[in-house]
Amino acid sequence: MTNLSKRSRALSEMTDIAYNNIVDVNRAHIVKIVQEHSERSITQYWLLYSCFGTQDSLQMFQKRTDQEHVFSYPIGGVAVPLHKEAKPNAWSPDESLIGQAFCFLPLSIETGLPVHVNGTFAVTSNRKGLWEKGVKSDWNKALLKDAVTSAYITTLLELKKMAQNGHIENYSFYAFWPNRDKASKAFLPLVESFYSAVAQNSNGESLDLFSNGNNWCSMDKVRFLNPKIEKNQSVGQIAMKVFLSLGASYSCVVSLPTWVRDCFNFCGFKEMIKQKTIDWPEFYSIVFKNLSAVDTHNRNLLVLNAIDLNDPAVDDLLKSFPCIPTQKCQKLQFIKRLVNPSGKVACLYELEEGRFLEGTANDFLSPKRIQRLSDLGMLSDRLPLEDIIERAGKISSVWQKNKSKCCKCLQCLMESMKDSSEDVNSLHWLTLSQIPFLPALAPSVQQNKNTTILKKPSEVYSDHCHNLVSMTEFTVGLSNLQIHSYDSVFQN
């Protein structure tokens, strides 16, 4: 049963008690109040809503006897201060209010809430406090957790409608939410009841009270950014903007102020909030999957921050998605395919291949980030065997165009092979032995042909065997490579 139907039922059940001219409790109203002073007048506007209690306060009211009328009707209400704007039917929130309690007339009680609260409270004889002991204290707590909480939430839902219709400006969804640290002790039951209702969608109703400025959603669908993300100096300002640009799938990502998060935690919903909070790994998982939808400037800021975080989970994501800009290429590159343009192996690559890291000393090409990218797999001063095989396959085309450059490339390849020579059992060596990339001296019987040609390692002899086999077999030509035949790489 919804709150609305419960209130209607409550009204019906109280028809045995004489009353007349009941105000419509199902509607909120904006009222104008003018205070006349000797020198000037003050005009105030209030959004008012009142309702009957339908839970514990109603039960306590119904248990009274004819001889003992302890409690009045279980009525609670909320008044929200508004500013009237110059445009017709346009309002803005007044967040300067110091909330006060009312029992139809003002009480000398500051609530610490951002709204005024009215109710049929049990007050002390001097009207300076609420009863805090006994059955009257129980009544006050029941009224706060029942009628007043319902009025509070319904008022916020009315403000949501005003925001959706463009009738309220500069309104944050939490502008009038209660703050536990500011609320006075007597009104903490209201704070706890409020956050419990919002977290659990009170009475099965969907309370769409969270907003990112574009969309409204309930606790069922909302997601929150981790405070560390929002406070991050590099991407904190653009994180929410990026999510809003990703479409409907991420339309319920909301910025949750720290004090609101603390209130949920205090009221017992710490684990729920934690589960709905997007941390760095999840944030970057979403960002990298949608990187093409992010503009270039923000994309680079996000990727640079991911590099700087030095977070193992984020590092795994960095290595799993093409996310790094390269020279002469419109497409982003995987880190393992990147080449440091200042590294030793850069000579093995052509600019047109789109492998060279692009940037300046202020971003991707800063020494710190080059080191981080190298640690993550960017090719810099040596190649793994897989890349050695790939580059060896390119040697023949370089040989045909520029033999001097080819010799430099071969020297670089050999250096990388030395670094990998300890892995003697790798099957990559067998693959490499079948690629024609080694300069070889032709047998003496073929001296009328090209003196040096490229051959597969499996087809040539080491140069220290030259005098034995050079008449009929190819031997490695090392004279231009500055490599010795006894280097460990030739043993593989």
C-alpha positions as CSV (number, residue, x, y, z in Angstrom):
1,M,0.0,0.0,0.0
2,T,1.4,3.4,-1.0
3,N,1.8,6.4,1.4
4,L,-1.0,8.2,-0.5
5,S,-3.5,5.3,0.0
6,K,-2.5,4.9,3.6
7,R,-3.1,8.6,4.2
8,S,-6.5,8.3,2.6
9,R,-7.3,5.3,4.7
10,A,-6.2,7.2,7.8
11,L,-8.6,10.0,7.0
12,S,-11.3,7.5,6.5
13,E,-10.7,5.8,9.8
14,M,-10.8,9.1,11.6
15,T,-14.2,10.1,10.3
16,D,-15.7,8.9,13.6
17,I,-14.1,11.9,15.2
18,A,-15.8,15.2,14.5
19,Y,-13.8,17.5,12.2
20,N,-14.7,19.8,9.4
21,N,-13.0,21.6,6.5
22,I,-9.9,19.3,6.3
23,V,-7.2,20.9,4.1
24,D,-6.2,18.9,1.1
25,V,-3.2,17.0,2.4
26,N,-2.3,15.6,-1.0
27,R,-1.1,18.8,-2.5
28,A,1.9,21.1,-1.8
29,H,1.4,24.9,-1.9
30,I,3.7,27.9,-2.3
31,V,2.5,30.6,0.1
32,K,3.6,34.3,0.3
33,I,4.2,35.8,3.7
34,V,4.7,39.6,4.1
35,Q,6.2,40.9,7.3
36,E,5.5,44.6,7.7
37,H,8.0,46.7,9.6
38,S,8.2,50.4,10.4
39,E,10.8,51.1,7.7
40,R,10.4,48.2,5.3
41,S,8.5,45.0,4.6
42,I,9.9,41.5,4.1
43,T,8.4,39.1,1.7
44,Q,9.0,35.4,2.0
45,Y,7.9,32.4,0.0
46,W,7.4,29.0,1.3
47,L,6.7,25.6,-0.2
48,L,4.4,23.9,2.3
49,Y,3.2,20.3,2.6
50,S,1.5,18.5,5.5
51,C,0.2,15.0,5.9
52,F,-1.2,12.5,8.4
53,G,0.9,9.8,9.9
54,T,0.1,6.3,8.7
55,Q,2.3,4.1,10.8
56,D,3.3,4.2,14.5
57,S,1.9,7.7,15.2
58,L,-1.5,6.6,13.8
59,Q,-1.5,3.5,15.9
60,M,-0.6,5.5,19.0
61,F,-3.4,8.0,18.2
62,Q,-6.0,5.2,17.7
63,K,-5.1,3.6,21.1
64,R,-6.2,6.5,23.1
65,T,-9.3,6.1,25.4
66,D,-12.2,8.5,25.8
67,Q,-10.9,9.3,29.3
68,E,-7.4,10.1,28.2
69,H,-6.8,12.2,25.1
70,V,-3.0,12.2,25.2
71,F,-2.4,13.0,21.6
72,S,-3.9,15.1,18.8
73,Y,-4.1,14.0,15.2
74,P,-0.8,12.7,13.9
75,I,0.0,15.5,11.6
76,G,3.4,16.6,10.3
77,G,4.5,19.2,7.9
78,V,7.5,20.9,6.2
79,A,8.1,24.4,5.0
80,V,10.9,25.0,2.4
81,P,12.1,28.6,1.8
82,L,12.3,29.8,-1.8
83,H,13.3,32.9,-3.6
84,K,11.0,34.3,-6.3
85,E,12.9,35.0,-9.5
86,A,12.1,37.7,-12.0
87,K,10.7,35.3,-14.6
88,P,7.1,34.1,-14.2
89,N,6.7,30.9,-12.1
90,A,10.5,30.7,-11.5
91,W,12.0,30.0,-8.1
92,S,15.4,29.3,-6.5
93,P,16.3,27.6,-3.2
94,D,17.0,29.7,-0.1
95,E,19.7,27.7,1.6
96,S,20.4,30.2,4.4
97,L,17.6,29.1,6.7
98,I,18.2,28.0,10.3
99,G,15.3,25.5,10.7
100,Q,12.8,25.9,13.5
101,A,10.2,23.6,15.0
102,F,6.5,24.5,15.0
103,C,3.5,23.1,16.8
104,F,1.1,25.2,14.7
105,L,2.8,28.2,16.3
106,P,6.6,28.8,16.5
107,L,8.5,27.0,19.2
108,S,11.7,28.3,20.6
109,I,13.5,25.2,19.2
110,E,16.2,25.3,16.5
111,T,16.2,22.0,14.7
112,G,19.4,22.2,12.8
113,L,17.5,21.3,9.7
114,P,17.5,23.3,6.4
115,V,13.6,23.5,6.6
116,H,11.0,24.4,9.1
117,V,9.2,21.4,10.7
118,N,5.6,21.5,12.0
119,G,3.8,18.8,13.9
120,T,1.4,17.9,16.7
121,F,4.4,17.4,19.0
122,A,4.2,16.9,22.7
123,V,6.0,20.0,24.0
124,T,7.1,21.1,27.4
125,S,4.9,23.6,29.3
126,N,7.2,26.5,28.4
127,R,7.3,25.5,24.7
128,K,11.0,25.5,24.7
129,G,11.6,21.9,24.1
130,L,10.0,18.5,23.1
131,W,9.3,15.9,25.6
132,E,12.3,13.6,25.8
133,K,11.1,10.9,28.2
134,G,8.2,8.6,28.6
135,V,5.2,8.0,26.2
136,K,5.2,11.7,25.1
137,S,8.8,11.2,23.9
138,D,7.7,8.0,22.1
139,W,5.0,10.1,20.4
140,N,7.4,12.8,19.2
141,K,9.8,10.1,17.8
142,A,6.9,8.3,16.1
143,L,5.6,11.6,14.6
144,L,9.1,12.6,13.3
145,K,9.7,9.1,11.8
146,D,6.2,8.9,10.3
147,A,4.2,12.0,9.4
148,V,7.1,14.5,9.3
149,T,9.4,12.2,7.3
150,S,6.6,11.5,4.8
151,A,6.0,15.3,4.5
152,Y,9.7,15.9,4.1
153,I,10.1,13.4,1.3
154,T,6.9,14.4,-0.5
155,T,8.1,18.0,-0.4
156,L,11.4,17.0,-2.0
157,L,9.5,15.1,-4.7
158,E,7.5,18.3,-5.4
159,L,10.8,20.2,-5.7
160,K,11.9,17.5,-8.2
161,K,8.8,18.1,-10.3
162,M,9.5,21.9,-10.2
163,A,13.1,21.2,-11.4
164,Q,12.0,18.9,-14.2
165,N,9.5,21.6,-15.3
166,G,12.1,24.3,-15.2
167,H,10.4,26.2,-12.4
168,I,13.3,26.1,-10.0
169,E,16.9,27.2,-10.8
170,N,20.3,26.4,-9.2
171,Y,18.8,23.6,-7.3
172,S,20.9,20.7,-6.1
173,F,19.0,17.5,-5.1
174,Y,20.5,17.6,-1.6
175,A,20.0,21.3,-1.0
176,F,17.3,20.6,1.7
177,W,18.4,17.2,2.9
178,P,18.9,16.9,6.6
179,N,22.5,16.9,7.8
180,R,23.1,14.6,10.9
181,D,26.1,16.7,12.1
182,K,23.9,19.9,12.2
183,A,20.6,18.4,13.4
184,S,19.8,18.8,17.1
185,K,19.5,15.7,19.2
186,A,15.7,15.7,19.4
187,F,15.4,15.6,15.6
188,L,17.9,12.8,14.9
189,P,15.1,10.3,14.6
190,L,13.8,12.3,11.6
191,V,17.3,12.2,10.0
192,E,17.6,8.4,10.5
193,S,14.1,7.9,9.2
194,F,14.7,10.1,6.2
195,Y,17.8,8.4,5.0
196,S,16.3,5.0,5.7
197,A,13.3,5.9,3.5
198,V,15.5,7.2,0.7
199,A,17.8,4.1,0.8
200,Q,15.0,1.6,0.9
201,N,12.4,3.3,-1.3
202,S,9.9,3.7,1.6
203,N,6.7,1.7,1.2
204,G,7.8,0.3,-2.1
205,E,7.5,3.7,-3.9
206,S,10.4,4.7,-6.2
207,L,11.8,7.8,-4.6
208,D,13.6,9.5,-7.5
209,L,15.5,12.0,-5.3
210,F,19.0,11.8,-6.8
211,S,20.0,14.0,-9.7
212,N,23.1,14.9,-11.8
213,G,21.4,17.9,-13.2
214,N,20.0,16.1,-16.2
215,N,18.3,13.0,-14.9
216,W,16.5,11.9,-11.7
217,C,16.7,8.4,-10.2
218,S,16.1,6.4,-7.1
219,M,18.5,4.4,-4.9
220,D,17.8,1.3,-7.0
221,K,19.5,2.8,-10.1
222,V,21.8,5.5,-8.8
223,R,25.6,5.2,-8.9
224,F,28.0,7.5,-7.1
225,L,31.5,8.6,-8.0
226,N,34.2,7.8,-5.4
227,P,35.1,11.1,-3.6
228,K,38.7,10.5,-4.6
229,I,37.7,10.8,-8.2
230,E,35.7,13.9,-7.7
231,K,38.5,15.5,-5.7
232,N,41.2,14.5,-8.1
233,Q,43.0,17.6,-9.4
234,S,43.5,16.3,-12.9
235,V,40.1,14.8,-13.8
236,G,37.8,15.7,-10.9
237,Q,36.2,18.5,-12.8
238,I,35.5,16.5,-16.0
239,A,34.6,13.1,-14.6
240,M,30.9,13.8,-14.3
241,K,30.8,15.7,-17.6
242,V,32.3,12.6,-19.3
243,F,29.7,10.3,-17.8
244,L,26.9,12.5,-18.9
245,S,28.3,12.5,-22.4
246,L,28.1,8.7,-22.6
247,G,24.4,8.4,-23.0
248,A,21.5,6.8,-21.2
249,S,23.5,3.8,-19.9
250,Y,25.3,6.1,-17.5
251,S,22.5,8.7,-16.9
252,C,22.2,7.8,-13.2
253,V,25.7,8.6,-12.1
254,V,25.5,11.2,-9.4
255,S,27.9,13.3,-7.4
256,L,27.3,12.6,-3.7
257,P,28.6,15.2,-1.2
258,T,30.7,13.8,1.6
259,W,28.3,14.9,4.3
260,V,25.4,13.1,2.6
261,R,27.5,9.9,2.3
262,D,28.4,10.2,6.0
263,C,24.7,10.5,6.8
264,F,23.9,7.3,4.9
265,N,26.8,5.6,6.6
266,F,25.7,6.7,10.1
267,C,22.2,5.4,9.4
268,G,23.4,1.9,8.6
269,F,23.8,2.0,4.8
270,K,27.5,2.1,4.5
271,E,27.8,-1.2,2.6
272,M,24.9,-0.2,0.3
273,I,26.6,3.1,-0.6
274,K,30.0,1.3,-1.0
275,Q,28.5,-1.1,-3.5
276,K,27.0,1.8,-5.5
277,T,30.2,3.8,-5.5
278,I,32.3,3.8,-8.7
279,D,36.0,3.5,-7.8
280,W,39.0,4.0,-10.1
281,P,39.1,0.6,-11.7
282,E,35.4,0.6,-12.6
283,F,35.6,4.3,-13.6
284,Y,38.3,3.5,-16.1
285,S,36.7,0.3,-17.3
286,I,33.7,2.5,-18.3
287,V,35.9,5.3,-19.7
288,F,38.1,3.0,-21.8
289,K,35.1,1.1,-23.3
290,N,33.7,4.5,-24.4
291,L,36.9,6.3,-25.2
292,S,35.8,7.1,-28.8
293,A,32.9,9.1,-27.4
294,V,35.2,11.4,-25.4
295,D,36.7,14.5,-26.9
296,T,40.4,14.5,-27.5
297,H,41.4,17.0,-24.8
298,N,39.4,15.2,-22.0
299,R,40.4,11.8,-23.4
300,N,44.1,12.7,-23.0
301,L,43.6,14.1,-19.5
302,L,41.9,10.9,-18.5
303,V,44.6,8.6,-19.9
304,L,47.4,10.6,-18.5
305,N,45.8,10.4,-15.0
306,A,45.4,6.7,-15.4
307,I,49.1,6.5,-16.1
308,D,49.9,8.6,-13.1
309,L,47.7,6.7,-10.7
310,N,50.1,3.7,-10.7
311,D,47.2,1.5,-9.7
312,P,47.6,-2.2,-10.6
313,A,44.0,-2.7,-11.5
314,V,44.0,0.5,-13.7
315,D,47.3,-0.6,-15.2
316,D,45.7,-3.8,-16.4
317,L,43.0,-1.7,-18.1
318,L,45.6,0.5,-19.7
319,K,47.3,-2.5,-21.2
320,S,44.0,-4.0,-22.4
321,F,42.6,-1.1,-24.4
322,P,44.0,1.0,-27.3
323,C,44.2,4.3,-25.5
324,I,47.5,6.1,-26.4
325,P,47.9,8.6,-29.3
326,T,50.7,8.0,-31.8
327,Q,52.4,10.0,-34.5
328,K,50.9,10.0,-38.0
329,C,48.0,7.9,-36.9
330,Q,44.4,8.8,-36.2
331,K,43.7,5.6,-34.2
332,L,44.8,5.0,-30.6
333,Q,47.4,2.4,-29.9
334,F,47.8,-0.4,-27.4
335,I,50.7,0.2,-25.0
336,K,52.4,-3.0,-26.0
337,R,52.5,-1.7,-29.6
338,L,53.9,1.7,-28.7
339,V,57.5,2.7,-29.5
340,N,59.4,5.3,-27.6
341,P,60.7,7.7,-30.3
342,S,63.8,8.3,-28.3
343,G,64.5,4.6,-27.5
344,K,67.2,2.4,-28.9
345,V,64.7,0.3,-30.9
346,A,63.1,3.3,-32.6
347,C,65.4,2.7,-35.6
348,L,63.5,-0.5,-36.4
349,Y,60.2,1.3,-37.1
350,E,58.9,3.8,-39.6
351,L,56.9,6.8,-38.8
352,E,54.1,5.7,-41.1
353,E,53.5,2.6,-39.1
354,G,51.8,4.7,-36.4
355,R,53.8,3.2,-33.5
356,F,55.7,6.2,-32.2
357,L,54.3,7.8,-29.0
358,E,52.9,11.2,-29.6
359,G,53.0,14.1,-27.2
360,T,55.2,16.7,-25.5
361,A,57.4,17.0,-22.5
362,N,54.3,18.2,-20.6
363,D,52.2,15.2,-21.2
364,F,52.9,11.8,-22.8
365,L,56.6,12.4,-23.5
366,S,57.6,13.6,-19.9
367,P,60.4,11.4,-18.5
368,K,58.2,10.1,-15.7
369,R,55.4,9.0,-18.1
370,I,57.8,7.5,-20.6
371,Q,59.2,5.3,-17.7
372,R,55.7,4.3,-16.7
373,L,54.7,3.4,-20.2
374,S,57.9,1.4,-20.6
375,D,57.1,-0.5,-17.4
376,L,53.7,-1.2,-18.9
377,G,55.1,-2.6,-22.1
378,M,56.1,0.2,-24.4
379,L,59.0,-0.7,-26.6
380,S,62.0,1.4,-25.8
381,D,65.5,-0.1,-25.5
382,R,64.9,-3.8,-26.2
383,L,62.4,-6.0,-27.9
384,P,60.8,-9.2,-26.6
385,L,61.2,-12.3,-28.9
386,E,57.7,-11.8,-30.4
387,D,58.6,-8.4,-31.6
388,I,62.1,-9.4,-32.7
389,I,60.5,-12.0,-35.0
390,E,58.1,-9.3,-36.4
391,R,61.0,-6.9,-37.1
392,A,63.2,-9.6,-38.5
393,G,60.5,-10.2,-41.1
394,K,60.9,-6.5,-42.2
395,I,64.6,-6.6,-42.6
396,S,64.6,-7.8,-46.2
397,S,62.6,-4.8,-47.4
398,V,65.0,-2.4,-45.5
399,W,67.9,-4.3,-47.1
400,Q,66.7,-3.6,-50.6
401,K,66.2,0.1,-49.9
402,N,69.1,1.1,-47.7
403,K,71.8,-1.5,-46.7
404,S,73.5,1.0,-44.4
405,K,70.3,1.5,-42.4
406,C,69.7,-2.2,-42.5
407,C,73.0,-2.9,-40.8
408,K,72.0,-0.5,-38.0
409,C,68.7,-2.3,-37.6
410,L,70.4,-5.6,-37.5
411,Q,72.8,-4.4,-34.8
412,C,69.7,-3.3,-32.7
413,L,68.0,-6.6,-33.3
414,M,71.1,-8.5,-32.2
415,E,71.3,-6.5,-29.0
416,S,67.7,-7.4,-28.2
417,M,68.4,-11.0,-29.0
418,K,71.3,-11.0,-26.5
419,D,68.9,-9.7,-23.8
420,S,66.6,-12.6,-24.7
421,S,69.3,-15.3,-25.1
422,E,68.7,-16.7,-21.6
423,D,65.4,-18.0,-22.7
424,V,67.0,-20.8,-24.7
425,N,64.0,-23.1,-24.7
426,S,61.6,-20.6,-26.3
427,L,60.0,-21.9,-29.5
428,H,60.4,-18.3,-30.8
429,W,64.0,-19.2,-31.6
430,L,62.9,-21.9,-34.0
431,T,60.5,-19.4,-35.7
432,L,63.3,-16.9,-36.0
433,S,65.6,-19.5,-37.6
434,Q,63.3,-19.7,-40.5
435,I,63.3,-15.9,-41.3
436,P,65.8,-14.6,-43.9
437,F,67.4,-11.6,-42.1
438,L,71.1,-12.5,-41.6
439,P,73.6,-11.1,-44.1
440,A,75.5,-14.1,-45.4
441,L,78.6,-14.4,-47.6
442,A,77.9,-16.5,-50.7
443,P,80.0,-19.6,-51.3
444,S,83.2,-19.1,-53.4
445,V,81.6,-20.9,-56.3
446,Q,78.9,-18.1,-56.5
447,Q,81.3,-15.2,-56.3
448,N,80.1,-13.9,-59.6
449,K,76.8,-13.2,-58.0
450,N,76.0,-10.8,-55.0
451,T,78.7,-11.2,-52.5
452,T,76.3,-10.7,-49.5
453,I,72.7,-11.7,-49.4
454,L,70.1,-12.3,-46.6
455,K,69.6,-15.9,-45.5
456,K,67.8,-17.8,-42.8
457,P,69.9,-18.5,-39.7
458,S,69.2,-22.2,-40.3
459,E,70.9,-21.9,-43.7
460,V,74.2,-20.3,-42.7
461,Y,77.4,-21.3,-40.8
462,S,79.1,-19.1,-38.3
463,D,82.0,-17.1,-39.6
464,H,84.6,-19.0,-37.7
465,C,83.7,-22.0,-40.0
466,H,84.3,-19.8,-43.0
467,N,87.6,-21.4,-44.0
468,L,86.1,-24.9,-43.8
469,V,82.9,-24.4,-45.7
470,S,83.1,-21.2,-47.7
471,M,83.6,-23.0,-50.9
472,T,80.1,-24.5,-50.9
473,E,78.1,-23.0,-48.0
474,F,76.9,-19.6,-46.8
475,T,78.6,-18.1,-43.8
476,V,77.5,-15.2,-41.6
477,G,78.8,-11.9,-42.8
478,L,79.6,-9.9,-39.7
479,S,82.1,-7.4,-40.9
480,N,79.6,-4.5,-41.0
481,L,77.6,-5.5,-37.9
482,Q,80.3,-5.1,-35.3
483,I,79.2,-8.4,-33.8
484,H,81.5,-11.4,-32.9
485,S,80.6,-14.9,-33.8
486,Y,81.2,-16.0,-30.2
487,D,78.3,-13.9,-29.0
488,S,75.8,-15.9,-27.1
489,V,73.0,-15.0,-29.5
490,F,74.6,-17.2,-32.2
491,Q,74.3,-20.2,-29.9
492,N,70.5,-20.1,-30.2
